[in-house]
Amino acid sequence: MTLGAQLAWDDTVLPFQLDQSGIRGRVARLDGVLEQVLKQHDYPPLIEALVAEAALLTALIGQAIKLRWKLSLQIRGNGPARLIATDYYGPQADGEPARIRAYASYDAEALDLTAQPFSQIGAGYLAVMLDQGEGMVPYQGFTPIAGGSLSACAETYFAQSEQIPTRFSLSFGQSTEPGRVSHWRGGGVMLQHMPQTGGVAAEGGSGEGGLLTHADILSGEASEDWNRANLLLDTVEEMELIGPTVAPTELLVRLFHEEGPRVFDAQPVRFGCSCSEDKVRNTMSIYSQKDIAKMTAAHGMVTADCQFCGAHYELDPKTLGFEGKNG
């Protein structure tokens, strides 16, 4: 594959369908997006890995939902990795890119840098939140932290909350391609069976703690189709997922050529943050001047930093709060 073709697939999500088995999916390739997300902070490697995995999941799930505005994932635990948060902003118009941002909050002193990243989350939950914009009721769904990876948690969420069999296969890490500076790359495949009628096939979940898994939902011919597609997905290699030498279309042919893969228009994805001075002012508008005074730094200004992109704001306290001159 030429460099031009490689770059054309970077930072895209490609929707596809397997016509022989009623299964849809997405192939994600994140290059510059992951690099920009992670360079905003000096995270330890295991926190970088959790953020990278969450960003890939967000790109795949966000593109699979017809969004008017925003999808958010939050992973909260009682371990040293306290919070991983991501946002996916749907494209504002046809042809425009979607935008992703992400950050992590963690206890640096409590982190076990030799441990598996997922183990540092501890007990907690993964939350999926949909904000469809003004006039729409926000949606929130939760699933326990279980299964050994964030991908497994997301699969459980779709099985428990949506009764939609879903699989993820992800790979991510530092790329050391010849002639290029070391940088982050990630890729993944998401499979989903078309929604079924008639309820869940299994009476109890086979997952950790009795949770439903993707394998518990289907029966009969649909189950056979799903299992076959999953066996094929299990043959994928990490470098095929990440690229850059294997195009997403070529990957689909390698994995699912007998299933009749059909692709649709790819969605470009970019790093993007929605923070602004106006939003900071709006957040401060609920406070009195007495409260604002407590937030004022020694140099006489109120400061605020965006956890996602690192933007720094310095505001005159006299213009803040519901009593401010511009409030």
C-alpha positions in Angstrom: 0.0 0.0 0.0 1.4 3.4 -0.9 1.9 6.2 1.6 -0.9 8.2 0.1 -3.3 5.3 0.4 -2.1 4.7 4.0 -2.7 8.4 5.0 -6.2 8.3 3.4 -7.3 5.6 5.9 -5.7 7.3 8.9 -8.2 8.7 11.4 -11.3 7.1 9.8 -14.1 4.8 10.7 -15.3 2.5 7.9 -18.9 1.0 8.3 -19.5 -2.3 6.7 -22.1 -5.1 6.5 -21.7 -8.9 6.1 -24.5 -9.7 3.6 -24.4 -13.4 4.2 -25.0 -13.3 7.9 -26.9 -10.1 8.9 -24.0 -8.6 10.8 -22.8 -5.0 10.6 -19.6 -3.5 11.8 -17.0 -0.8 11.8 -13.2 -0.7 11.2 -11.4 2.2 13.0 -8.0 3.5 12.3 -6.7 6.3 14.6 -3.3 7.8 14.0 -3.2 11.6 14.5 -6.2 11.5 16.8 -4.6 9.2 19.4 -1.3 11.2 19.2 -3.1 14.5 19.8 -5.3 13.0 22.6 -2.2 11.6 24.5 0.3 14.4 23.9 -1.9 16.8 25.9 -0.7 15.0 29.0 2.3 13.2 30.4 0.5 10.0 31.3 2.3 6.8 32.5 2.3 4.1 29.8 -0.5 2.1 31.4 -2.8 5.1 31.7 -2.0 5.9 28.0 -3.1 2.4 27.1 -6.4 2.8 28.9 -7.1 6.1 27.3 -6.1 4.7 23.8 -8.5 1.8 24.3 -11.3 4.0 25.4 -10.8 6.4 22.5 -11.0 3.5 20.0 -14.2 2.2 21.6 -15.6 5.7 21.5 -14.8 6.1 17.8 -16.4 2.7 16.9 -19.5 3.1 19.1 -20.0 6.8 18.2 -20.0 6.2 14.5 -22.5 3.3 14.9 -25.1 5.6 16.5 -26.9 8.3 14.5 -25.8 11.2 16.7 -27.1 14.8 16.6 -24.5 15.8 19.1 -22.4 13.8 21.7 -21.6 10.3 22.9 -19.6 10.0 26.1 -17.9 7.1 27.8 -16.9 7.2 31.4 -14.9 4.5 33.2 -14.9 5.1 37.0 -13.2 2.8 39.5 -12.0 2.7 43.1 -8.4 1.8 42.0 -5.5 4.1 41.1 -7.0 4.7 37.6 -10.0 6.6 38.9 -11.5 8.0 35.7 -11.2 7.6 32.0 -13.5 10.0 30.1 -14.1 10.4 26.4 -16.4 12.4 24.2 -17.4 11.8 20.5 -19.0 14.7 18.7 -21.0 13.7 15.7 -20.3 15.6 12.4 -22.2 18.8 12.1 -23.0 18.2 8.4 -22.4 15.5 5.7 -18.7 15.2 4.8 -17.5 16.9 8.0 -15.3 15.0 10.5 -16.5 13.7 13.8 -14.4 14.9 16.8 -13.0 13.0 19.7 -11.4 14.1 23.0 -10.3 12.1 26.1 -8.5 12.4 29.4 -7.7 10.4 32.6 -7.6 11.1 36.3 -5.4 8.8 38.4 -3.4 8.5 41.6 0.2 8.5 40.5 1.5 7.3 43.8 -0.8 4.3 44.0 -0.3 3.1 40.4 1.4 -0.3 40.0 3.4 0.4 36.9 4.2 -3.3 36.4 0.6 -4.4 36.4 -1.9 -4.9 33.6 -3.6 -1.5 32.9 -7.2 -2.8 33.4 -6.3 -4.1 36.9 -5.6 -0.5 38.0 -9.3 0.5 37.6 -10.6 -1.7 40.4 -14.3 -2.1 41.1 -16.6 0.4 39.4 -18.6 0.9 36.2 -18.5 1.9 32.6 -21.1 4.5 31.7 -22.4 5.2 28.2 -24.1 8.6 27.8 -25.9 10.1 24.8 -26.7 13.8 24.6 -28.8 14.4 21.5 -28.9 18.1 21.9 -31.5 20.7 23.0 -35.0 19.4 23.4 -33.9 15.7 23.7 -33.8 13.7 26.9 -30.2 12.5 27.6 -29.6 8.8 27.9 -27.4 7.0 30.4 -26.5 3.3 30.6 -24.2 1.5 33.0 -22.4 -1.8 33.3 -20.0 -3.1 35.9 -16.2 -3.2 35.4 -15.7 -6.9 34.6 -14.3 -9.2 31.9 -10.6 -8.2 31.9 -10.7 -5.2 29.5 -12.6 -2.1 28.6 -13.6 -3.9 25.3 -15.2 -6.7 27.3 -17.0 -4.1 29.5 -18.4 -2.4 26.3 -19.5 -5.8 25.0 -21.3 -6.5 28.3 -23.0 -3.1 28.1 -24.6 -3.9 24.7 -25.6 -7.4 25.8 -27.2 -6.2 29.1 -28.7 -2.9 28.1 -29.4 -3.3 24.4 -29.6 -7.1 23.9 -27.5 -6.6 20.8 -24.6 -9.1 20.4 -21.4 -7.0 20.0 -17.7 -7.8 19.7 -14.6 -5.7 19.7 -11.1 -6.5 18.6 -8.6 -3.7 19.3 -4.9 -3.1 19.0 -2.9 0.1 19.9 0.6 1.2 20.8 3.6 3.3 19.8 4.4 3.0 16.1 8.0 3.0 15.0 7.7 3.1 11.2 10.9 3.7 9.2 11.5 7.4 8.5 8.8 8.6 10.9 9.0 9.8 14.5 7.5 7.3 17.0 3.9 8.1 17.5 0.6 6.4 18.6 -1.5 4.3 16.3 -4.6 2.3 17.0 -7.1 0.2 15.1 -10.0 -2.0 15.7 -13.0 -3.9 14.5 -16.5 -3.8 15.9 -19.1 -6.5 15.0 -22.8 -6.2 15.9 -25.6 -8.6 15.0 -28.7 -6.9 13.7 -31.3 -6.4 16.5 -33.5 -9.6 17.0 -37.0 -10.0 18.2 -38.1 -12.5 20.8 -35.9 -11.7 23.8 -32.7 -13.2 25.1 -31.9 -16.8 24.1 -30.2 -17.7 27.4 -31.9 -17.7 30.8 -28.8 -16.6 32.6 -25.6 -14.8 31.7 -22.4 -16.7 31.1 -20.2 -13.7 31.9 -18.5 -12.7 35.1 -21.0 -12.5 38.0 -23.8 -13.8 35.8 -23.7 -10.9 33.4 -25.0 -11.4 29.8 -22.4 -11.8 27.0 -22.8 -11.5 23.3 -22.9 -15.3 23.1 -26.0 -15.5 25.4 -28.4 -13.6 23.2 -28.9 -15.5 19.9 -30.1 -19.0 19.0 -30.6 -21.1 16.0 -29.2 -20.0 12.6 -28.6 -16.4 13.9 -26.3 -17.9 16.6 -24.4 -20.0 14.0 -23.8 -16.9 11.8 -22.6 -14.9 14.8 -20.3 -17.6 16.0 -18.8 -18.1 12.5 -18.1 -14.3 12.2 -16.5 -14.3 15.6 -14.2 -17.2 14.8 -13.1 -15.3 11.7 -12.5 -12.2 13.7 -10.4 -14.2 16.2 -7.9 -14.9 13.4 -7.0 -11.2 13.0 -3.5 -10.1 13.8 -2.6 -7.0 15.8 -0.7 -5.4 12.9 -3.6 -6.0 10.6 -5.8 -4.0 13.0 -3.4 -1.1 13.4 -2.2 -1.0 9.8 -0.6 0.9 8.3 0.2 -1.6 5.5 -3.2 -3.3 5.4 -6.1 -1.1 4.3 -9.4 -1.5 6.1 -11.0 -2.8 2.9 -8.3 -5.3 2.5 -8.7 -6.4 6.1 -12.4 -7.1 5.6 -11.6 -9.2 2.5 -9.0 -11.2 4.5 -11.3 -11.9 7.4 -14.8 -12.1 5.9 -14.5 -12.7 2.1 -17.0 -15.6 2.3 -19.5 -13.5 4.3 -20.0 -10.9 1.5 -18.5 -7.8 3.1 -20.0 -4.5 1.8 -18.6 -1.2 2.8 -20.2 2.3 3.1 -18.8 5.8 3.2 -15.9 6.2 5.7 -16.3 8.8 8.5 -13.2 11.0 9.1 -12.4 11.6 12.7 -10.3 14.4 14.3 -9.2 15.5 17.7 -11.5 18.3 18.9 -12.4 20.0 22.1 -15.6 22.0 22.9 -14.2 24.1 25.7 -14.3 27.9 25.4 -14.2 31.0 27.5 -17.9 31.5 27.1 -18.5 28.0 28.6 -16.2 28.8 31.5 -18.2 32.0 32.2 -21.5 30.1 31.9 -20.2 27.6 34.5 -19.3 30.4 36.8 -22.6 32.2 36.4 -24.2 30.2 39.3 -21.8 31.7 41.9 -22.0 34.9 43.9 -19.2 37.4 44.0 -18.3 36.1 47.5 -17.9 32.6 46.0 -15.9 34.0 43.1 -13.6 35.8 45.5 -12.7 32.4 47.1 -11.7 31.1 43.6 -9.5 34.1 42.8 -5.8 33.4 42.6 -3.1 35.5 44.3 -2.5 37.4 41.0 -6.1 38.6 41.0 -7.5 36.4 38.3 -9.7 33.3 38.2 -8.0 30.6 36.3 -9.5 27.4 34.7 -7.8 24.6 32.8 -9.5 22.2 30.4 -8.7 18.6 31.4 -9.2 17.4 27.8 -7.0 19.8 25.7 -5.0 21.7 28.3 -6.4 25.2 27.3 -5.8 27.7 30.1 -8.2 30.5 30.8 -7.7 33.6 33.0 -10.7 35.7 33.8 -11.4 38.9 35.6 -13.4 38.0 38.7 -15.4 41.2 38.5 -17.0 39.9 35.2 -17.9 36.5 36.7 -20.9 35.1 38.6 -24.5 36.2 38.5 -23.4 39.6 40.1 -20.6 40.1 37.6 -20.5 43.1 35.2 -20.8 40.6 32.3 -22.8 38.0 34.2 
